[in-house]
Amino acid sequence: MIANLMMYARPELDAAHDRYWALIRENLRAAGIDGPEQLSQNAEEFHVWRHPDLVLSQTCGMPYRLWLHGKTTLVGTPDFGLEGCAPGYYNSAIIIRRDDPRTALAAFRNARFAYNMSFSQSGYAAPYWHLQTHGFWFGDRQQSGGHLHSAQAVAEGRADIAALDAMTWRLIVRYEPWAAQLRVLEWTEPTPGLPLITATGRDTGTVFDAVARAIDQLTQDDRTALSLKGIVRIPPESYLSVPNPPDVDYGR
């Protein structure tokens, strides 16, 4: 058995995530589903997502539609109450340095763009399609390996611009002093948020209910820390209909 909730993991939230998982696990056990004692927060993401005995994990919409649909089962999507987004949806903050004099996205045509991974909906696909309306895509691209690293690269002047998952941006603003050096230039259009998945064959209704109940059982402090408003059902078709950028080989 394996489970993790790594997508918004931070040291400041470790204890809250542990308490959240303990409640989910208790609810699953009450319904006859075993879960691991602890979350595997540091495990390699695809090892977790493709594990044959996956109990629960959170993935990104792009890996889900590229590789995990049909090999895992969609449970539901947490709602983080993001401004301008329907429940369970999210968007990307396109961020630049606060002292950058440029005010229009078109002025960044030749800028260095930092992105976490090319299979990230919020870090790569969302800005790609957003920029198509401006008639260009960044030629100078730098892979950072994580949203936090992308934001740091911009703050430190190693990159000019980046796109960050709105929930990650919220946490960066909350916890990182250097976030004051950054500002949002534009927001992308909302798409379905990061879904919870489980192994195929598992009763997803039971897992959904266990998560929903756990959110209700959290203390107000933990719900606020994790920004959890609830969990919603977004159909797989809504994830699969989001287009992929054509400039990357997504064979895996």
C-alpha positions, 0 to 999 in steps of 0.5 A: 500500500502507498499514499501521498499528498505531495503536490502542496507539501511544505515543511510548514504543512507537514503536521497538518497533512499528517493529521489530514491523512490520519483522518482519511485513513481512519475513514477508509478503515471504517469502510473496510479499506486499509491504508498505510500508516504514513504518507510517502511524501518523498517518494518519486511521483510516478512510482506512487501514481503507478503503484498497483496498490495505490490508496490515494495520491494527488496528481496534475491534470496533464500527467493524468490525461497523458499517462494515468487515465485508464491506469488509475481511477479518478476519485475527486478534486479538492477545492481550494477556494481559489479566486476566479475559479469554480470549485475544484478548478485552478489557474496559473499566476504568470509572475515577474520581478516586482521591479521589472518595468515591463507591463505587457506580456508581449514585452517578454517575447525574448525573456527567459521563462522558468518552468517546473516540468514540461508535463505540468498543466499549470507550469507549462501547458497553461502558459503555452496556450495563454501565450498563443493569444499573444502570438508567441511562445518563449524560445528561451526556456529553463526547466527548474524542477519545481514551482518553488524553484521557478519562482526563486529563479525569477526572484534571483534574476536567473529567469525573467518570468514563470507560471505557477499553480495558483495554490502554490503561489498562495503558499509562496506568498504566505511563507517565502520572504522573497515573494515580496520581490515578485508580482503577478503580471497575468492569470491564465484561464482556469482548468480542472485542478489537481485530482486525487487518484487511486488504483483501478478497481478500488471503490472510488465512492468510498474513497471520495466519502472518506476524503470529504468526511476528513475535510469536515473533521479537520480543525479550522486551523488545519483546514485554513492552513491547507486551504481545503474547502471540500472535494468535488467531482469533475468528470474525466472528460473535463481533464481529457479535453484540455489540450496539450502543447504540441512542442514536447515529446510526451512519450513515457 
